[in-house]
Amino acid sequence: MHTATVALDGRRLVADGDLDPILEAVGRAKHVLIGEAS
């Protein structure tokens, strides 16, 4: 089983197994969207 924890306020991203690259990409995408919004 894969587990993942994403805390945007803490800017931390912990992933297990195959989710690592996916969450990394999602984290960057959210960072870009948040940056454009502010």
Biopython code that builds the backbone (N, CA, C, O; Angstrom):
import numpy as np
from Bio.PDB.StructureBuilder import StructureBuilder

atoms = [
    (1, "MET", "N", (0.853, -1.205, 0.000)),
    (1, "MET", "CA", (0.000, 0.000, 0.000)),
    (1, "MET", "C", (0.881, 1.245, 0.000)),
    (1, "MET", "O", (1.892, 1.309, 0.701)),
    (2, "HIS", "N", (0.485, 2.222, -0.790)),
    (2, "HIS", "CA", (1.248, 3.458, -0.866)),
    (2, "HIS", "C", (0.598, 4.512, 0.029)),
    (2, "HIS", "O", (-0.625, 4.654, 0.068)),
    (3, "THR", "N", (1.439, 5.237, 0.735)),
    (3, "THR", "CA", (0.924, 6.311, 1.575)),
    (3, "THR", "C", (1.609, 7.609, 1.198)),
    (3, "THR", "O", (2.745, 7.604, 0.724)),
    (4, "ALA", "N", (0.927, 8.708, 1.404)),
    (4, "ALA", "CA", (1.496, 10.000, 1.052)),
    (4, "ALA", "C", (0.966, 11.075, 1.989)),
    (4, "ALA", "O", (-0.185, 11.029, 2.421)),
    (5, "THR", "N", (1.811, 12.029, 2.292)),
    (5, "THR", "CA", (1.407, 13.153, 3.128)),
    (5, "THR", "C", (1.853, 14.441, 2.448)),
    (5, "THR", "O", (3.023, 14.600, 2.098)),
    (6, "VAL", "N", (0.919, 15.346, 2.268)),
    (6, "VAL", "CA", (1.242, 16.623, 1.640)),
    (6, "VAL", "C", (0.795, 17.742, 2.572)),
    (6, "VAL", "O", (-0.382, 17.849, 2.916)),
    (7, "ALA", "N", (1.753, 18.575, 2.977)),
    (7, "ALA", "CA", (1.437, 19.720, 3.830)),
    (7, "ALA", "C", (1.929, 20.978, 3.123)),
    (7, "ALA", "O", (3.110, 21.317, 3.196)),
    (8, "LEU", "N", (1.022, 21.664, 2.444)),
    (8, "LEU", "CA", (1.417, 22.835, 1.664)),
    (8, "LEU", "C", (1.861, 23.974, 2.574)),
    (8, "LEU", "O", (2.794, 24.705, 2.243)),
    (9, "ASP", "N", (1.201, 24.129, 3.715)),
    (9, "ASP", "CA", (1.560, 25.220, 4.618)),
    (9, "ASP", "C", (2.962, 25.022, 5.166)),
    (9, "ASP", "O", (3.673, 25.993, 5.426)),
    (10, "GLY", "N", (3.364, 23.769, 5.343)),
    (10, "GLY", "CA", (4.713, 23.475, 5.820)),
    (10, "GLY", "C", (5.683, 23.269, 4.673)),
    (10, "GLY", "O", (6.882, 23.090, 4.889)),
    (11, "ARG", "N", (5.165, 23.294, 3.450)),
    (11, "ARG", "CA", (5.973, 23.069, 2.248)),
    (11, "ARG", "C", (6.746, 21.764, 2.341)),
    (11, "ARG", "O", (7.893, 21.668, 1.905)),
    (12, "ARG", "N", (6.080, 20.742, 2.929)),
    (12, "ARG", "CA", (6.714, 19.426, 3.056)),
    (12, "ARG", "C", (5.952, 18.430, 2.204)),
    (12, "ARG", "O", (4.731, 18.510, 2.069)),
    (13, "LEU", "N", (6.688, 17.491, 1.631)),
    (13, "LEU", "CA", (6.058, 16.482, 0.796)),
    (13, "LEU", "C", (6.766, 15.154, 1.044)),
    (13, "LEU", "O", (7.942, 14.991, 0.720)),
    (14, "VAL", "N", (6.032, 14.215, 1.620)),
    (14, "VAL", "CA", (6.592, 12.904, 1.904)),
    (14, "VAL", "C", (5.775, 11.884, 1.130)),
    (14, "VAL", "O", (4.547, 11.870, 1.220)),
    (15, "ALA", "N", (6.441, 11.040, 0.379)),
    (15, "ALA", "CA", (5.725, 10.078, -0.451)),
    (15, "ALA", "C", (6.361, 8.704, -0.324)),
    (15, "ALA", "O", (7.528, 8.571, 0.045)),
    (16, "ASP", "N", (5.571, 7.687, -0.636)),
    (16, "ASP", "CA", (6.026, 6.308, -0.560)),
    (16, "ASP", "C", (5.856, 5.659, -1.924)),
    (16, "ASP", "O", (4.780, 5.731, -2.518)),
    (17, "GLY", "N", (6.917, 5.024, -2.426)),
    (17, "GLY", "CA", (6.801, 4.250, -3.658)),
    (17, "GLY", "C", (6.571, 5.096, -4.895)),
    (17, "GLY", "O", (7.184, 6.150, -5.065)),
    (18, "ASP", "N", (5.672, 4.621, -5.768)),
    (18, "ASP", "CA", (5.474, 5.209, -7.088)),
    (18, "ASP", "C", (4.826, 6.593, -7.029)),
    (18, "ASP", "O", (4.835, 7.323, -8.021)),
    (19, "LEU", "N", (4.271, 6.955, -5.886)),
    (19, "LEU", "CA", (3.607, 8.253, -5.781)),
    (19, "LEU", "C", (4.612, 9.397, -5.701)),
    (19, "LEU", "O", (4.246, 10.555, -5.904)),
    (20, "ASP", "N", (5.878, 9.084, -5.406)),
    (20, "ASP", "CA", (6.873, 10.132, -5.195)),
    (20, "ASP", "C", (6.963, 11.106, -6.368)),
    (20, "ASP", "O", (6.788, 12.306, -6.156)),
    (21, "PRO", "N", (7.228, 10.652, -7.592)),
    (21, "PRO", "CA", (7.341, 11.599, -8.710)),
    (21, "PRO", "C", (6.027, 12.303, -9.016)),
    (21, "PRO", "O", (6.020, 13.458, -9.443)),
    (22, "ILE", "N", (4.911, 11.604, -8.797)),
    (22, "ILE", "CA", (3.601, 12.202, -9.054)),
    (22, "ILE", "C", (3.359, 13.363, -8.091)),
    (22, "ILE", "O", (2.980, 14.457, -8.507)),
    (23, "LEU", "N", (3.582, 13.113, -6.809)),
    (23, "LEU", "CA", (3.354, 14.160, -5.819)),
    (23, "LEU", "C", (4.351, 15.297, -5.995)),
    (23, "LEU", "O", (4.031, 16.456, -5.730)),
    (24, "GLU", "N", (5.549, 14.968, -6.438)),
    (24, "GLU", "CA", (6.541, 16.009, -6.676)),
    (24, "GLU", "C", (6.038, 16.963, -7.761)),
    (24, "GLU", "O", (6.129, 18.182, -7.619)),
    (25, "ALA", "N", (5.507, 16.392, -8.843)),
    (25, "ALA", "CA", (4.986, 17.203, -9.942)),
    (25, "ALA", "C", (3.775, 18.009, -9.494)),
    (25, "ALA", "O", (3.648, 19.186, -9.830)),
    (26, "VAL", "N", (2.882, 17.372, -8.734)),
    (26, "VAL", "CA", (1.694, 18.070, -8.227)),
    (26, "VAL", "C", (2.104, 19.203, -7.299)),
    (26, "VAL", "O", (1.532, 20.291, -7.351)),
    (27, "GLY", "N", (3.085, 18.952, -6.457)),
    (27, "GLY", "CA", (3.561, 19.980, -5.538)),
    (27, "GLY", "C", (4.107, 21.186, -6.291)),
    (27, "GLY", "O", (3.843, 22.328, -5.915)),
    (28, "ARG", "N", (4.867, 20.932, -7.352)),
    (28, "ARG", "CA", (5.408, 22.035, -8.144)),
    (28, "ARG", "C", (4.287, 22.782, -8.850)),
    (28, "ARG", "O", (4.305, 24.011, -8.922)),
    (29, "ALA", "N", (3.310, 22.043, -9.373)),
    (29, "ALA", "CA", (2.198, 22.676, -10.076)),
    (29, "ALA", "C", (1.412, 23.577, -9.129)),
    (29, "ALA", "O", (1.059, 24.702, -9.483)),
    (30, "LYS", "N", (1.138, 23.078, -7.920)),
    (30, "LYS", "CA", (0.403, 23.879, -6.939)),
    (30, "LYS", "C", (1.215, 25.104, -6.543)),
    (30, "LYS", "O", (0.658, 26.186, -6.360)),
    (31, "HIS", "N", (2.531, 24.940, -6.410)),
    (31, "HIS", "CA", (3.396, 26.061, -6.039)),
    (31, "HIS", "C", (3.319, 27.151, -7.109)),
    (31, "HIS", "O", (3.271, 28.340, -6.795)),
    (32, "VAL", "N", (3.308, 26.730, -8.377)),
    (32, "VAL", "CA", (3.224, 27.685, -9.482)),
    (32, "VAL", "C", (1.872, 28.384, -9.471)),
    (32, "VAL", "O", (1.797, 29.601, -9.635)),
    (33, "LEU", "N", (0.793, 27.605, -9.276)),
    (33, "LEU", "CA", (-0.544, 28.191, -9.272)),
    (33, "LEU", "C", (-0.706, 29.175, -8.124)),
    (33, "LEU", "O", (-1.276, 30.253, -8.293)),
    (34, "ILE", "N", (-0.195, 28.794, -6.941)),
    (34, "ILE", "CA", (-0.286, 29.680, -5.783)),
    (34, "ILE", "C", (0.523, 30.952, -6.040)),
    (34, "ILE", "O", (0.100, 32.047, -5.671)),
    (35, "GLY", "N", (1.691, 30.802, -6.674)),
    (35, "GLY", "CA", (2.538, 31.955, -6.973)),
    (35, "GLY", "C", (1.862, 32.914, -7.948)),
    (35, "GLY", "O", (1.973, 34.132, -7.804)),
    (36, "GLU", "N", (1.159, 32.363, -8.941)),
    (36, "GLU", "CA", (0.475, 33.200, -9.916)),
    (36, "GLU", "C", (-0.726, 33.896, -9.294)),
    (36, "GLU", "O", (-1.069, 35.013, -9.683)),
    (37, "ALA", "N", (-1.367, 33.241, -8.327)),
    (37, "ALA", "CA", (-2.571, 33.794, -7.717)),
    (37, "ALA", "C", (-2.234, 34.953, -6.780)),
    (37, "ALA", "O", (-3.045, 35.862, -6.604)),
    (38, "SER", "N", (-1.046, 34.926, -6.178)),
    (38, "SER", "CA", (-0.708, 35.951, -5.185)),
    (38, "SER", "C", (0.009, 37.143, -5.788)),
    (38, "SER", "O", (0.354, 38.083, -5.071)),
]
sb = StructureBuilder()
sb.init_structure("model")
sb.init_model(0)
sb.init_chain("A")
sb.init_seg("    ")
for serial, (resi, resn, name, xyz) in enumerate(atoms, 1):
    if name == "N":
        sb.init_residue(resn, " ", resi, " ")
    sb.init_atom(name, np.array(xyz, "f"), 0.0, 1.0, " ", f" {name:<3s}", serial, name[0])
structure = sb.get_structure()
